[in-house]
């Protein structure tokens, strides 16, 4: 009875296009499975028929093109939430990135923003299937405009520690965010 009932269930449950392709080989592989229908679907559906966004960057698999509300993209398929910093915090590259992407107000000596909670990016069918730019909400957003030289000099006055070391760090990070070489270095050479 089981041998007749299982193929009949599959014939009724699966679309006719998939149904036509059920072979004895697939039936024999799935007949003892606890979830016969699930097994048949897994054996007959092509991976290209499954909607998903998969991009490989280096060795990291990215799985989304959009961040949930209140989050921004930070790379490698991850998003982080935005939070106002405390008075004891110093300005970081994140604060500048959030500002230039239009998520927060311009950093001043008493108001900075930082990134906190992390989550995975999700897929939004309304946006292109590509990796979002850093500090944007999704792949529909364009790359943030870099800060002006005057702004960079002012921001560097708000950081803690060895400013020369920070300039090198920020220079490298800004290249990653804005795609422009020597933004910080050139701001101080003007």
C-alpha positions in Angstrom: 0.0 0.0 0.0 2.9 2.4 0.9 4.4 1.8 -2.5 1.2 3.0 -4.3 0.3 5.8 -1.8 3.6 7.6 -1.8 3.9 8.2 -5.6 0.3 9.1 -5.7 0.9 11.8 -3.0 3.9 13.1 -4.9 1.9 13.2 -8.1 -0.9 15.3 -6.4 1.4 17.6 -4.4 4.1 18.5 -6.9 3.6 20.7 -10.0 3.1 18.9 -13.2 6.5 20.1 -14.6 8.3 18.6 -11.7 5.9 15.7 -11.6 6.8 14.6 -15.1 10.5 14.2 -14.1 10.0 11.9 -11.1 11.9 8.8 -12.0 12.1 5.4 -10.4 15.6 6.3 -9.2 14.3 9.3 -7.2 11.3 7.3 -5.9 13.7 4.5 -4.7 15.9 7.0 -3.0 13.0 8.7 -1.2 10.6 5.8 -0.5 12.1 5.2 3.0 12.5 8.9 3.9 10.3 10.2 6.7 9.4 13.2 4.5 8.8 11.6 1.1 7.4 14.7 -0.5 10.3 16.9 0.9 12.8 14.3 -0.4 11.3 14.3 -3.9 11.2 18.1 -4.0 14.9 18.2 -2.9 15.8 15.7 -5.6 13.9 17.3 -8.4 14.2 21.1 -7.9 17.2 22.7 -9.5 19.3 25.0 -7.3 18.7 27.8 -9.9 15.0 27.6 -9.1 15.5 28.5 -5.5 15.5 32.3 -5.0 18.5 33.4 -3.0 21.3 35.9 -3.2 24.7 34.3 -2.9 27.8 36.3 -3.6 31.3 35.3 -2.7 33.8 37.9 -1.6 37.2 36.4 -0.9 36.3 33.4 1.2 33.1 34.9 2.8 29.7 34.1 1.5 27.4 37.1 1.4 23.7 36.4 1.6 21.7 39.6 1.3 21.4 43.0 -0.3 19.5 44.9 2.4 19.6 45.6 6.1 16.7 45.7 8.5 15.3 49.0 9.6 17.7 50.9 11.9 20.8 48.9 10.6 23.5 49.7 8.1 25.7 47.4 6.0 29.2 46.8 7.3 30.5 44.2 4.9 30.7 40.4 4.6 26.9 40.1 4.6 26.5 41.7 8.0 24.5 44.8 9.2 24.8 46.7 12.5 22.5 48.9 14.4 23.1 52.6 15.0 23.4 54.0 18.5 24.2 57.4 20.0 27.6 57.3 21.7 28.1 58.2 25.3 30.1 61.3 26.4 33.2 59.2 27.1 33.4 57.8 23.6 35.5 59.3 20.8 34.7 59.7 17.2 35.4 56.7 15.0 35.4 56.1 11.3 31.9 54.5 11.8 30.6 57.9 13.0 31.9 59.6 9.8 30.6 56.8 7.6 27.1 57.0 9.1 27.1 60.8 8.6 28.2 60.7 5.0 25.7 58.0 4.2 23.0 60.4 5.6 21.9 58.3 8.6 23.0 60.7 11.4 23.8 64.3 12.0 27.3 65.7 11.5 29.7 64.7 14.3 30.5 67.4 16.7 32.5 67.3 20.0 29.5 66.2 22.1 27.4 64.0 19.6 28.8 60.9 18.0 27.2 57.8 16.7 28.5 54.3 16.7 27.6 50.8 15.5 26.4 48.2 18.0 24.2 45.1 17.5 25.0 42.8 14.5 22.7 40.9 12.2 22.8 39.2 8.8 21.8 41.1 5.7 18.5 40.0 4.1 17.4 39.8 0.4 15.2 42.6 -1.0 13.9 41.8 -4.5 13.4 45.5 -5.1 17.1 46.2 -5.1 19.9 44.9 -7.3 21.5 41.5 -6.4 24.8 43.0 -5.4 26.6 43.8 -2.2 25.6 47.2 -0.7 28.1 49.9 -0.1 29.4 50.3 3.4 27.2 52.3 5.8 24.2 52.2 3.4 20.9 50.4 4.1 20.7 48.4 0.9 22.1 47.9 -2.6 19.6 50.5 -4.0 21.6 53.2 -2.2 24.5 54.8 -3.9 28.0 55.0 -2.4 28.3 57.7 0.3 30.0 60.9 -0.7 33.3 61.5 1.1 33.7 64.3 3.6 35.4 67.5 2.5 39.0 68.2 3.4 37.9 70.7 5.9 35.5 68.2 7.5 38.3 65.5 7.6 40.6 67.9 9.4 37.9 68.8 11.9 36.9 65.2 12.5 40.6 64.2 13.1 40.6 66.8 16.0 37.8 64.8 17.6 39.7 61.4 17.7 41.7 60.0 20.7 45.2 58.8 20.6 48.2 59.3 18.3 46.7 61.4 15.5 49.4 60.4 13.0 48.6 56.7 13.6 44.9 57.5 13.4 45.4 59.4 10.1 47.0 56.3 8.5 44.2 54.0 9.9 41.5 56.5 8.7 43.2 56.9 5.3 43.0 53.1 4.7 39.4 52.8 6.0 38.2 55.8 3.9 39.7 54.2 0.8 37.5 51.1 1.6 34.4 53.2 2.2 34.7 55.9 -0.5 37.0 54.2 -3.1 39.4 57.1 -3.1 43.1 56.9 -2.2 44.7 59.2 0.4 41.7 61.2 1.4 43.0 62.0 4.9 46.6 62.5 3.7 45.5 64.9 1.0 43.3 66.8 3.5 46.3 67.6 5.6 48.6 68.4 2.7 46.3 71.1 1.3 
